[in-house]
Amino acid sequence: MSVGTTKSALIEQGHWLTVQDCKRVLVVVHTVTFGQRLREVFGLLAADLRIQVVFTAAPHAFGAGVPQYLQSLGIVTVPWEEALHAEFDLALTAGSRGVHELRTPVVRISHGAGHIKLLTDTASLARGERRSPGMLSRQHLVHDGRVGPAAIVYAHERDVAELTRSCPEALPVAHVVGDPCVDRITVGMPRREQYRRALGIEAGQRLVAVASTWGPASTFGRLDALLPQLLSQLPGGGYRVALLVHPNVFAGHGTWQVHSWLAGCRARGIATVPPEADWQALLIAADWIIGDHGSLTAYGTLTEAALLLTAGPRREIAAYSPAARLAAVAPVVSPAHPLADQLDYATRQHRPGQYDHVAALLSSAPGQFHRRMRSVLYRLLELGEPACPPAVPPPPLPPPLERWAADTGVA
């Protein structure tokens, strides 16, 4: 009598699968933000019948929303505990938690615009040791005295220079591949008017994108100061406003709670962009970006938008990061002056290319992420690459802002 299996066919393999003898790649998704960056990577393997990609949602404090995000992409996950004990040829991850337990070589993927936030857990630092961002810190790269990942990919040569100081033992597995968001925003810039039409921006209207990272020093953490200005000081018909809130805010507080706090936005037609949405088209379409020290504000330097910053935590961000460089030169929103006047001032002061020195810190290999990243993956998998260049798709057309403005998530 044969014994049936209760595990996923992707774990059992054998005769349960139709396509066999594949190299097996595990994608470990801790948060929606990490999943969005990993999508740029596992997409490079999508059409290769020699490779089976398997997904798992790893435990994380901000893991809420990951199953729904993956399901929206048509992805079936295997349980984390089963993935830990299964054999794979390679694993892809943008996070560090628990991945040292995997029984496979791991590729760590950088996420975000440079390495902004300094390590907050300083208990394990040696006396006199500098605080570094997570992807550059020994605490996140070394386990039991040895470097964990088989490969670590960075966006910029400056990251490797910093790694020389913070964790030199990781240098042999470090690769500079560029930044996929830089490349996709650059490819999407010629479609700016198409994005504006898709969003429903009419002639004579201007779009204000308000971008917030997570944490108490973020724009959202101080929204009580900015929200009244957005609700009451911008003339009704001439401005459209979209809030781009970091997925960790939704995961940490809950979608219902975030939308409840923003309930007053609905009457004003202010759209709250869902955490799983592609945000790049919004930045390209914007006339202004009001942001904090988060990645989206830094990526805004690639667009035609005029930038304004909210006050940020200078001591908590890396001095060599794009966010720190931007904070040194961009105008800052003041509660003492009408917001519309400040937007007009930012427009008058804006000059093409004025933030090019910041944008240059986002990637030292512009236009090359997909090619370089694919080469790293196939080399580790010991497979020849497909005989065609990888595609660099522009951001997709977004839905109308009215759809996001009406969807408050509050019954």
N, C-alpha and C positions, 0 to 999 in steps of 0.2 A: 504494500500500500504506500503510494507516494504521499509525501507530506507537502502541503501547499505552503506558499510563502505569504507573509503579511507585510513584507518590506516592498519598497518601490522597485519596479523592474530596473530602474537606473542604478540601484544599489546591487541587486541580485545578479545583473548581467546574464551570462549564460544564454540559454535558449529562450529566455523571456523577451529578448529584444529582437527586432526585425533587422536592424542594421548593426552588424557586429564587427569585431576587430578594429574598433576605433580607439584612437588616443582619447583619454578621458580628462576633461578640464573641469574643475570645480570652481564655481564663482561664489564667493562668500560675501553676503550682503548684510552688513550690520545696521545701516540706516538708509533712509531714502536718498539722502545726499550722496552717500557712498555708492548707492545703486545707480544714480544718475551718471556718476563719473565712470563706473565700471561698464556701463552700457556702451560707452565709447570704445572700450577695450574688447569685450566679448563679441561685439558686433563685427570685429575683424575676423572672427572665426566662423561666422554664421553660415556661409555657403559651402564649407568644406566638408564633404562626406567622410573624410578620414578622421573627423573630430566630433566627439559627442560632448556637449556642454551640459553640465549638471549644476543646479542652483540650490543653495541653502541659505536660510535666514539665521544668522548667528545672534546670540543674545547680546543685547546692548541697552543701555539706559534710554536711548532715543530710537529704539527699534520699532515703536508703534508705526504702523502704516506700511512697513516693508512687505508683508504678504499681499496686501491690496495693490501696492505698486507693481510688484512682479506679476500678479495675476492680470493686471491691466495690459501687460505686455504679452500675455499668453504663455507665461512661464509657470511650470509646475515645479515646486520645490520638494526636496527631500529633507527629512528632519535632521537637525544639527547633530544629534547624538549618533544617528546612523552615518552621517557624513564623516564624523570623526574616526570611525572604525573601518571605513571603506578605503580601497586603494584607488588613487588617481595618478595621472601622469604630471599634473600641474594644478595649482590652485591660484586664483586671482583674488586679491582683497585690497580694499582701501583702508581697512582698519587693522588694529593689532590684537584686539581682545580674543583670546582663545586660539589663535591660529597656530601657536607653537605646538598645540596638541594634534594637529593634522599629520597624517602619515604620507605627506607628499611635498615636493618642492613648492615653495610659495613665492609669488611675485607680488610685491607691495607697490601699490599705485598711489602716486600723489593725488591729492584732491584740493580744489580751491585755487585761488589766484596767488601763487607763491605760498610761503609758510609764514602765516601772520601771527597766530596766537602762541605766546611762549608757554612752555610747560607749566601747568598749575600745581602738579604734585611734586613738590621739591624735597619730600622726605628722604628720597633715595639718592639725592645728589651728594657727591663727595664734597668735602670742605673746599671752598673756592671754585667749584665747578660752575660754569656758566649755564644759565637757563637757555634752552633751545626749543624751537617748535617741535611738536611730537615726531614728525617724520624725519627729523634730523637729530633726535636725541637717542642716546645709548639705551635709555629706559624702554624705548619703543622698538628698538632694533636688535637688542642683544638679550638672549634668554639662556640662563645657566652657563654664562661665560662665553657663549659663542653667538655669532650673528645668525639670526633665524632665517631671514628670507634668502632664497636662491638668487633673486634679483630685486633691486629697488629702483624704481624709475622716477626721475625728477624732470622738471620743466626747464630748468635753467642751469647753466654752468656755475652760477653763483651758489646754487644749492650744494654742489659738490665741493666747492671751495669752503663752504661753511661746515660740511661734513668732515673735511680734513681736520677741523678743530674739535668738533663735537663728538665724532665717533669714527676715527680713522680706520678701524678694523673693518668697517662696512664698505670702504672704497672699492675693493675688488668686485663687488656685486652691484655697484651703482652705475646707472645708465641715464644719460640725458636724452630725452625723447621729445621734449616740447610739451605743449598744452593743447588739448583738443578743443577747448572752448575758444581759445585765441583763433585757431584755424577755422572753426565753424562760423564764428562771428565775422571774421574777415571775408569768408566766402559769401556770407549772407548780407553784407553791407549794400551791395548793388540792388537788393530786393527791398530796401527800406520802404519805399512807397507801397509796395504790395503788402507788407506787414501792416502798415498804417491803415490801408483800406480794409484788410481782414479784421482788424481790431475795431473798425467802425469810426475811425478818426475822420471827421468831415473837414471840408475846406474851411480854413479859418480857425480850426480847433488846434490846441497844442496839448501834448501828452506829458504829464509829470509822472515819472516812475519813482516810487519811494521804496528803497531797498534796505532791508534789515537783516543782519546776522542774528545770532542768538546770544543770550547772556544779559546780565543786568546793565552793561554799558552799551548795549545795542540800541538802535533807533526804536525797536519795539519795546525794549525795557524802559525807555523814557518817552513812550508814546503820549503820555499825559501832557507833555509839553508841546509836541508837534501836532497831535491830532486836532486840537481846537483851531489851529491855523489852517489846516487842510479843509476842515468842515465849514469854516465861517469866513475865511479871508480870500478865497479864490473865487472870482466871478463865475457864475454858474455855467453859461453856455460856452465860454471860450476855453475852458480847461477840462481835460479828462485826467483822472488820477487812477493809478494802479498801484496797489501795495504788493510788493514781493517780499514775503516773510519767509525766513529760513525754515526748512522742514523740521529742524530740531525744536522750534517754538511750538509747532503743532504737535509733535511727538511728546514733548515734555508736559504741555498743559492740556492737550486734548483739542481736537478740531472743534468740538462744540463750544468749548470755552473761548477759544481764540475768536471764533465768529461772534460769540455773544459779546465779547469786549468791543468788537468792531461793528456792532449792530447799527450804530448811528451813521455808519458810512453808506448804508443802503439807500437812505432817502436822498443822499447827495450824489448817488450814482458812482461812488468810489468802488472800484473792483478789487477784491482780494484774490490774488492769483493762487490757485491750489498748490500745495507743496510738491505734487508730482508733475506739475506742468513744466514744459520747456520754457525757460525764462529768457533765452537769448534773443528771441524776436522782439520781446518787450524793450530790452535795452537798445536794440538797433532802431526801433521806432520812436523812442523817446526824444522829446525836445529838451527835457531836463531830467537829471537823475539826482535825487536827494538821497544820500546814503551815509553809511557809517564806515567802520573799519573792516567790514566784511568783503568777501570776494566779489560780489556783484558790482559794488562801487568801483573796485579796481578794474574789472572788465569793462566798465563804462568808459574808460579812457580810450578804448578802441573804437568808439562810436562818435557820432557827430553831436551828441548831447552836451549841454552845459552842465557842469557838476557843482553841487553844493553838498557840504558835509555837515553832519551833526557832530556834536562834541564827542570825542572818543577817549579811550583809556590808553594814553601814550605809554605808560610803563608796562602795559600788558601785551604790547605788540612788538614784534622783532624790528629793530631799527633798520635792517637792510631789506625789509619787505616792501612790496609795491604799496601796501596800505600806508606805511609810515612815510614813504616818499610823497604820496598823494596828500597826506594830511599836512605836509609842510608848505604846500603851495595852493591848495584849493580853498575857495571861500567857504565860510561857515555860517549856517543858518542861525539867526538871532531871534529870540522871542520878542524883542523890543521894537521890531519893525514889521510892517505889513509884508506877508509872504510874497504877494504878487510883485511888490517893489523889489524884493530880493531876487526873485526869478529874473526880472527884467535887468537888474544889475549884473547878474551872472551871465546873461546873454550878451550884454554890451562888453563885458570883460573877456568873453570867450574868444579864443583865436584858434584857427585850425592848427593842429599839431602841438598845442601848448603842453599837452601831457604825454608827448611821445617818449620822454625819458622815463616815465612811469610805465607806460605800456611795454617798453623794451625789457622791463624786468619780469614780465609775465612768461616769456618764452625766449630762449636763445636759439631755438630751432623753428621759427615760424613757418607754417605750411608743411612741416615734416612729421608731425606727431603720428599720423596713421601709418606712414611708411616705416618709421623707426620702431614704433611699438610692435607692429606686426613682425618685424625682423627679430626682436627680442623673444617673442612668444614662440615662433617657429624654431628658432635656434634651440631653445630649451626643450621643445617637444621633439627635436631631432627629425623634423620634417622639412622638405623643400617648400618654399612659399608658392602660392598660386602665381601663374604666369601672367599676371595683370596687376596694375597698380591699385592700391586700396582707394575706395571712393571717399571723398570728403564732402558729405552732404551739408547743404545749408540748413539752418533751423527751419522746421516746418511752419506753415502758416498757422497762426494762433486763431482761436475762436473769437467772436466779438466780445468786447469788454462787458456788454450788457449781460452776457451769460454769467460771467464771474461776479458782476455786481449784484445780480439777482440771487445767486446761490450763496446764502449766508450760512447754511448748515444749522440754522436755528429754527425749530418748529414753531 
